[in-house]
Amino acid sequence: MLWIGSAALPLHNLTRVEAIKIKPERGTFRFLMGLAVVAVIYALTNWTLVLVLLIVLAGFFVKAMVAPERPVLAVETAGGSLVLVTLPSVDELRAIAGQIVHAIDHPEAEFTAYVHQLNNFNGPVFNQNGGQNTGIRL
């Protein structure tokens, strides 16, 4: 049994274990939608509000564009659930992935790896089921 946070995953049910770096969503579509909203507001109001909205929108876009890649350990089940674990180093995640694969190949093997929460916003685990986020598990 593989425990990730409060989620218990049977080893025989795992279909993928992979340590990768994922790129954050860049938000280009949201930026364009924001520009459309600003254009509508421009038609209804004055330049001051439009200028403030454009500055805020540009700030969000720049923040999204400079966001770094995050190393994650993706653990996927046959049922389509996906659990991601983040750590600062992809090498640490590869080591944990190797331990999981070894445990799958050798059911009698046991291992323990603790991943502690770094802060409230970048916790180590979140669950996805069928492409939909089902919540953060700490």
C-alpha positions, 0 to 999 in steps of 0.5 A, spaced: 500 500 500 502 506 498 500 512 502 500 519 500 497 524 505 491 521 507 490 517 500 492 510 500 493 507 493 494 499 492 501 498 489 497 493 484 493 499 482 498 504 479 499 505 472 504 510 472 510 513 477 514 518 474 518 524 476 518 530 471 518 538 471 511 541 469 510 548 466 505 552 470 499 554 466 502 561 462 495 564 462 495 567 455 487 565 454 486 569 461 490 575 459 486 575 452 479 575 456 482 580 461 483 585 455 476 583 452 473 585 459 478 592 459 475 593 452 468 593 455 469 597 461 473 602 456 467 603 452 463 604 459 467 608 463 473 613 463 481 612 462 483 612 469 479 605 471 482 602 464 489 604 466 489 601 473 486 595 470 491 594 464 496 595 470 493 589 474 492 585 468 499 586 466 502 584 473 498 578 473 501 576 466 508 577 467 507 573 474 505 567 470 510 568 464 516 568 469 513 562 474 518 557 474 517 549 472 516 545 478 518 538 479 513 533 481 512 526 482 506 523 478 502 517 481 497 515 476 492 509 478 488 505 473 482 508 475 484 515 472 486 518 479 492 522 479 496 524 485 502 529 485 507 530 490 512 536 489 519 537 492 524 542 491 529 537 487 527 532 481 532 528 483 529 526 490 522 525 487 526 520 482 529 516 488 522 516 491 519 513 484 525 508 484 523 506 491 515 505 489 517 501 482 521 497 486 516 495 491 511 494 485 516 489 483 518 486 490 511 486 494 515 484 500 519 490 500 517 496 505 520 503 504 518 510 508 519 517 505 516 523 508 515 529 504 513 535 509 509 541 507 513 547 505 508 552 506 500 553 505 500 555 498 505 550 495 503 543 499 506 537 497 500 533 495 494 534 491 489 529 488 486 529 481 481 525 478 479 524 471 483 531 470 479 535 475 482 537 482 479 533 488 483 537 493 489 538 497 491 533 501 496 535 507 
